[in-house]
């Protein structure tokens, strides 16, 4: 289930990634791997972050980090934390997959992309739309935000992945803090 620790691990992972994006300091990759590993030990939903991260790296100037061995060390650290979960599932006929299938069949209603977005807007508070949407747009298109474009792309990719997986809309809530923070920076620069 969604829990406070999941939000904390997402925020910590975004924080470290923002530091890497702003400084280029590859020494932070293993720390990101540790945060992701602990987050995966808590809940496997952070796999979506990992997929979005790899795609975000490939789609931005940060692809140069693919030559940094510390990035792969980060992935290895995260996998070490995930391994007990995978091994337990493998030795018990994959009960998590059965649980997910039953949840999709009996618990999670089929939500259209527009319904998913509408629920996200309600969860974040409709009054905050200008702030987080402004932040997302700033991350995606502003020249001053170019180093952080990866964050905007990851937010979009996370949303798309969750919609395609037919996840619960509140799983996207972990991306709102980073978009709200970017919105604060964007609005400050636009109203200066």
N, C-alpha and C positions, 0 to 999 in steps of 0.2 A: 504494500500500500504506500501511498504518498506519505512522507514523513519529514520532519524538520531536518533530519540529517541529510536527506537527499538534496534539499534546497541548499544546504551549507556546502556540500561537496561540489555541486554545480557552480556555486558562487566562487568557491576557492579555485576551481579549475579555470573558470573564466578569468579570474584575477591573475593567475599565473600566466595564462596565455596572453593577456593584455600586456603584462610585463615583458614577455618574450617579443611580442609584436612591436612594442615601443623601444626596446633596447637592443633586440637581436641577440640577447645573451642566452646562448644554448645551455649554460649551466643550470638553467631553470627547468629544462625538460625532465630530468629525473624527479624533481619535486612535483611536477605536474603528474608524472606517472604514479607517484605515491598517492597523491590526492585522488586520482582516478581509481587507483587500486583499492583504496579504502572505500571510495564511493561504490565501486562494483561489489565489494564485500558486503556492503550495506544493501544495495539494490542494483539489479542489472540494467536498469534504465539508462545508466550512464554510457552504455554501449552506443546509444544514439549520439551522444556527445563525441565519442571516438570516431564514429563514421563521418560525422559532420566535420570534425577536425581534419581528418585525412583529406576529405574533399576540399575543405577550405584552404588547406595548405597547397593542394594541387592547382587551385583556381586563382591564387594570388601570388604576389611576389615572394611570399614566404616559402614558396616551393624549394628555395635554396636550402631550407632546413632538412630536406630529405637526404642531404649529403652529410649531415651531422649524426654521428653514431649515438649521441646522447638522446636523440629523438627515439631511436630504436630501443635504447635502454629504458626509456620511459614506457614504451609499449610493453616491454618484457616485464617491468615491475608491475604494471597493471594486470597483465595476464597471470602473473604468479598469484595475485590476490583472487583472481577469478577462477583459477584452476580447481580449488576444492569444490566449488559450486558445480563446475562442469563435470568433474569426476563423480561426485555424488549423484548427479542426474544420470550420468551414463551407466552407473551401476544399479540404478533403480528404475530403469525403463523410461527415463525422461519425463518424470511427473510434472515438471514445470510446463512442458509443452502441452500436456493434457490439461493442466490448469488454465493456461492461456486460451486454449481452444474452447474449453467450457465457459470461460468468462466471456469470450466473444459471442458464443452461442446463446448464453442465458442471462448475462449480466450487463454487458456493454451494448448499448443501442447503436445501431449503424448511423453514423453521423456524416452528413455531407461536408465537404470542405467549407461551405458557407456557414453551416451550422456549427462546425468546429470553431471557426473564427468568431462567430457570434458569442459562443460560450467563453472563448478566451477574452473577449472584450468585457463581458459581464464579470468574469473572475478578476480581471485587472482593475475594474471600475471604469465605466464608460467615460468618466471625466478625465481619466489619465491618457486617453487615446492620443491627443495632440502631443503629449510628452513622449510616450514610448514610440509612437509612429514617427515623430520627428527625429528621435534618436536612431531608429532603424534606417530612415532615409539618409540621415547624416552619415551613418556608418557606411552606407552603400554608395553614396554619390559625392560627398564632399571631398574636395582635394585635401583639406586639412586633416581629414580622417583616413587618408589612404593607408597608413600603417595598420589601421584597425578594420579595414575592409573585411578581413577574415572573420571578425566577430559578427558583422552584419550578415555575411553569407552563411555563417554557421547558424544564426537564428532562423534564417529562411529555410535552410536545409533541415534543421531540426523540426520545424513546423511541418514541412513536406513529408519527412519520414514518419512523423507521428500520425499524420492524416492517412498516409498510405498503409500504415500498420493498423489502422482503425483503433488507435489508442484513445484513452479518455482525454478530453480536452485539457484537464488540469495538469497533465504531464508536461505541457508547454510552459507552465507557470515558472519553471526554473530559469527560463530565458528572459523573463520580464525585468528582473533587477538590472541586468546589463543594458537592456534597451532603455530603461528609465534613466539610468546614469548617463548614457550617451545622449539622451534627450535633454538632460540638464545642461550638458556641455554645449550641445547644439543651440538650444534656446539662448544660452548666455552669449554665445558668439553672434547669433543672428540679431539679438536685441541690444548689442553693445553700442 
